[in-house]
């Protein structure tokens, strides 16, 4: 729609421009926090004209400041807003941020409407900062001095530069609607949103997501740690006469804590980590028989597991973003000094605390506070572990995530039988080779089959054959073969030499099987194992995992190695080598194979927590709390076991006030 400058001047004279108000909602609570002011034009003949059609012409006509003053005057005059305590935000044109008179115009509007400027947010796009950063910074600092807040709008859609975030005193970072709209379907969009939210958090900014239209988007944004949502899910832009109705509808639709398959009591996090890693972290968190959480430097809950939520008698959703003092006010004075010590970089463990549980009686818990540092060594927050040691009962939950690669062991499946002679030439092969590769059998015999291999795999495969013919050792080699459809598929070839009367090798018999999917799965499992190992290394309790298939130890984390030395090592056969050395609290030696890990792996029984004494390598005696339990797969089959070790020797005992 073509708009002329004269028509715009006439619209000002006839008062056709008016503000529309779109709500911004706190994702965690659904509470209305503010409105964004959006310019609208109700033309006397053409009806509604939207900003994309008239804003460029207003700017070109030099009337953009007049339009902003009109929007602010009418918004500040709205009595429902003035009396509500809600905030307002307004988006400025790039040219306005370079106008040194802008702060004075905003002050004049606020004085006419008696609207406090500490409730006003000025939104600017990055295009306003290009080429004139020093002038924009001067105007921005003057606005901040007046009490206004600053928001960077549409970050990541244009000429994004981190220097803009560093140079100007922004309070908010707005995630563009284009990324929010596609984040539930596009992994790339999710990564961008997670990165922007994480960047805002690391710089101490509030993050706002634009264009929130579905509950699934709101759920994912909350999961990633976004603070506010704006979009049609919470309300379309509406004129001032609708403000009383919009303000009265509270709280708005609130986001569920996590999307499926996680439920509302599972691990929840406001950290901007990739979803796959969060899912793995959830499994470790939820499976731990101790309460776990992470606190930021303001003592707010950033993440927590189901067990800690149960201990505190409140759902996980009631913790996120709230301080320890708000969630457990009676206990906070008892634990504050330990948290503060951890924030100063001092690990604190073995803190014993008496607390009254919801069901009555007295509950004794052991707490550990460990500082969490970034790559530069700066303390980002505190990792907290809480264990209930008041009752000797079976472990309620075990780790759900464990090593699963043993369930996927590749077994011999003779898809393509073959025979090599003493020179390494193929003398016989199954017709399945032709069906698999399209190469006729007469061409595959001898050394012709090598032509179907990937060029990078020809020499390693040939060397494996030569080695077998020279040493008499079996062949086990993997290589890629070109299929009929032209794709490369991984194959595994295994064979054993056959010997003549004098011990000479007369032939090699073997089979070829397709292992493409297994190889890819193996790589994925190896990646999963590495990420699981990293998570377990950060947990402030000793964790040992064993595999049910062969009864061997498969993983020992750093804290377990610190507490037990080399008592448990990966590959250790629990049937032959149990735990040597522990005694009960009366000094009676414990049988080597009666430890909780061996009992869980061989009998499927849970045990503990149980007090044991263990002599360290340095001669000292550690007082340990030990528990263990089996791990079952999706088919209810025993796939492994876990043992949790907690040191209690250096406990600090405190009494409730």
QUIDA-V644836 format. One record per pair of residues at least 24 apart in sequence whose ideal C-beta (glycine too) atoms are under 8 Angstrom apart, sorted by the first residue. I is the first residue (numbers start at 1). J is the second residue. Records with the same first field share a line. If there is no record, write none. Layout:
BEGIN
I: J / J
END
This chain:
BEGIN
1: 46 / 49 / 53
3: 49 / 53 / 54 / 57
4: 57
5: 57 / 60 / 61
7: 43
8: 54 / 57 / 58 / 61 / 63
9: 61 / 63
11: 41 / 43
12: 63 / 66 / 70
14: 44
16: 41 / 42 / 43 / 44
17: 41 / 67 / 70 / 71
18: 42 / 74 / 239 / 240
19: 71 / 74 / 75 / 239 / 240
20: 237 / 238 / 239
21: 75 / 78 / 237 / 238 / 239 / 240 / 242 / 243 / 246
22: 230 / 235 / 236 / 237 / 238
23: 230 / 234 / 235 / 246 / 252
24: 89 / 208 / 228 / 229 / 230 / 234
25: 228 / 229 / 230 / 234 / 251 / 252 / 253
26: 227 / 228
27: 209 / 218 / 221 / 222 / 226 / 227 / 228 / 229 / 254 / 255
28: 222 / 227 / 254 / 255 / 317 / 320 / 321
29: 251 / 254
30: 250 / 251 / 252 / 253 / 254 / 255
31: 250 / 251 / 252
32: 86 / 246 / 247 / 249 / 250 / 251 / 252
33: 86 / 87 / 228
34: 86 / 87 / 88 / 89 / 119 / 121
35: 81 / 86 / 87 / 88 / 89 / 243 / 246
36: 88 / 89 / 90 / 91 / 123 / 230
37: 71 / 72 / 75 / 88 / 89 / 90 / 91
38: 91 / 237
39: 67 / 71
40: 237 / 239
55: 93
59: 93 / 95
64: 93 / 95 / 96
65: 96 / 99 / 101 / 102 / 105
68: 92 / 93 / 96 / 105
69: 105 / 108 / 109
72: 106 / 109 / 110 / 113
73: 109 / 112 / 113
74: 240
75: 113 / 115 / 240
76: 109 / 110 / 112 / 113 / 114 / 115
77: 112 / 113
78: 240 / 243
80: 240 / 243 / 244 / 247
81: 115 / 243
82: 113 / 114 / 115
84: 247
85: 119
86: 119 / 247
87: 119 / 120 / 121
88: 115 / 119 / 120 / 121
89: 120 / 121 / 122 / 123 / 151
90: 120 / 121 / 122 / 123
91: 123 / 124 / 125 / 153
92: 122 / 123 / 124 / 128
93: 128
94: 124 / 125 / 127 / 128
95: 128
96: 128
97: 124 / 128 / 129 / 136 / 139 / 140
98: 128 / 132 / 135 / 136 / 139
99: 139
100: 135 / 138 / 139
102: 139 / 143
103: 139 / 142 / 143 / 146
106: 143 / 146 / 148
107: 146
116: 147
117: 146 / 147 / 148
118: 147 / 148 / 149
120: 147 / 148 / 149
121: 148 / 149 / 150 / 151 / 171 / 172
122: 148 / 149 / 150 / 151
123: 150 / 151 / 152 / 153 / 174
124: 150 / 151 / 152 / 153
125: 152 / 153 / 154 / 158
126: 152 / 154 / 155 / 158 / 159 / 160 / 161 / 164
127: 158 / 159
129: 161 / 164 / 167 / 168
130: 159
133: 163 / 164 / 167
136: 168
137: 167 / 168
140: 168 / 169
141: 169
144: 169
151: 208
155: 196
156: 192 / 196
165: 199 / 203 / 205
170: 203 / 205
171: 205 / 206
172: 200 / 205 / 206 / 207 / 208
173: 199 / 200 / 203 / 205 / 206 / 207 / 208
174: 207 / 208 / 209 / 210
175: 207 / 208 / 209 / 210 / 226
176: 210 / 211
177: 210 / 211 / 231
178: 211
180: 209 / 210 / 211 / 212 / 217 / 221 / 231
181: 211 / 213 / 217
183: 217 / 220 / 221
184: 214 / 216 / 217 / 220
190: 220 / 224 / 274 / 275
191: 274
193: 220 / 221 / 224 / 226
194: 224 / 272 / 273 / 274
195: 272
197: 221 / 224 / 225 / 226 / 272
198: 224 / 225 / 271 / 272 / 273
201: 225 / 270 / 271 / 272
215: 253 / 255 / 256
216: 259
218: 253 / 255 / 256
219: 255 / 256 / 257 / 258 / 259
220: 259
221: 255
222: 255 / 256 / 257 / 270
223: 257 / 258 / 259 / 268 / 269 / 270 / 275 / 278
224: 270 / 272
225: 269 / 270 / 271 / 272 / 302
229: 255
257: 316 / 317 / 320
264: 315 / 316 / 317
265: 306 / 309 / 315 / 316
266: 305 / 306 / 316
267: 303 / 304 / 305 / 306 / 316
268: 303 / 304 / 316 / 317 / 320
269: 302 / 303
270: 302 / 303 / 320 / 321
271: 302 / 303
277: 531
280: 401 / 528 / 531 / 532 / 535
281: 535
283: 399 / 400 / 401
284: 399 / 401 / 532 / 535 / 536 / 539
286: 397 / 400
287: 397 / 398 / 399 / 400 / 401 / 642
288: 397 / 399 / 539 / 541 / 644
289: 387 / 395 / 396 / 397 / 398 / 627 / 629 / 644
290: 385 / 386 / 387 / 388 / 541 / 644 / 646
291: 384 / 385 / 386 / 387 / 388
292: 383 / 384 / 385 / 386 / 539
293: 319 / 383 / 384 / 386
294: 372 / 381 / 382 / 383 / 384
295: 324 / 339 / 381 / 382 / 384
296: 380 / 381
297: 343 / 379 / 380 / 381
298: 323
299: 323 / 324 / 325 / 339
300: 324
301: 327
302: 381
306: 397
307: 386 / 396 / 397
308: 386
311: 357 / 365 / 386 / 388
313: 357 / 358
331: 355 / 656
333: 657
334: 654 / 656 / 657
335: 367
338: 367 / 369
339: 369 / 382 / 384
341: 369
342: 369 / 370 / 371 / 379 / 382
343: 371 / 379 / 381 / 382
344: 371 / 379
345: 371 / 373 / 379
346: 371
347: 371
349: 540 / 647 / 650
350: 647 / 648 / 649 / 650 / 651 / 652
351: 651 / 652 / 654
352: 389 / 651 / 652 / 653 / 654
353: 654 / 656
354: 654 / 655 / 656
355: 656
356: 656
362: 390
363: 388 / 390
364: 388 / 389 / 390
365: 389 / 390
366: 625 / 646 / 648 / 651
368: 540 / 541
370: 540
383: 538 / 540
385: 539 / 540 / 541
387: 541 / 609 / 625 / 646
389: 609 / 625 / 648
392: 608 / 609 / 610
394: 606 / 607 / 608 / 629
395: 606 / 607 / 608 / 609 / 627 / 628 / 629 / 644
398: 606 / 629 / 630 / 631 / 641 / 642
399: 543 / 545 / 631 / 642
400: 631
401: 532
402: 545 / 631 / 639 / 640 / 642
403: 529 / 532 / 545 / 547 / 554 / 555 / 640
404: 525 / 528 / 633 / 639
405: 522 / 525 / 526 / 529
406: 547 / 549 / 550 / 639
407: 549 / 633 / 639
408: 518 / 521 / 522 / 525
410: 492 / 515 / 518
412: 494 / 511 / 513
413: 511 / 513
414: 511 / 513
415: 511 / 512 / 513 / 514
416: 511 / 512 / 513
417: 509 / 510 / 511
418: 493 / 495 / 509 / 510 / 511 / 512
419: 507 / 508 / 509 / 510
420: 465 / 495 / 507 / 508 / 510
421: 506 / 507
422: 469 / 504 / 505 / 506 / 507
424: 462 / 465 / 466 / 469
427: 507
433: 512
436: 481 / 483 / 484 / 514
437: 481 / 482 / 483 / 484
438: 483 / 484
452: 481 / 482
453: 479 / 480 / 481
454: 479 / 480 / 481 / 482 / 488
456: 480
461: 493
465: 508
468: 495 / 497 / 508
469: 497 / 505 / 508
472: 497 / 499 / 505
473: 497
475: 508 / 510
478: 515 / 519
489: 514 / 516
490: 514 / 515 / 516 / 519
491: 515 / 516
533: 557
541: 644 / 645 / 646
542: 643 / 644 / 645 / 646 / 647
543: 642 / 643 / 644 / 645
544: 568 / 597 / 642 / 643 / 645
545: 631 / 640 / 641 / 642
546: 574 / 597 / 600 / 601 / 640 / 641 / 642 / 643
547: 639 / 640
548: 601 / 630 / 631 / 638 / 639 / 640 / 641
549: 639
551: 575 / 601 / 602
553: 597
554: 640
559: 645
560: 645
563: 614 / 622 / 624 / 645 / 647
564: 614 / 645
565: 616 / 617
568: 597
574: 598 / 601 / 602
575: 602
581: 614 / 615
582: 612 / 613 / 614 / 624 / 626
583: 612 / 613 / 614
584: 611 / 612 / 613
585: 611 / 612 / 613
587: 613
595: 626 / 628 / 643
596: 626 / 627 / 628 / 629 / 643
597: 628 / 641 / 642 / 643
599: 628
600: 628 / 629 / 630 / 641 / 642 / 643
601: 630 / 638 / 640 / 641
604: 630 / 638
605: 630
606: 630
608: 644
609: 644 / 646
611: 648
621: 649
622: 647 / 649
623: 647 / 648 / 649 / 651
624: 648 / 649
END
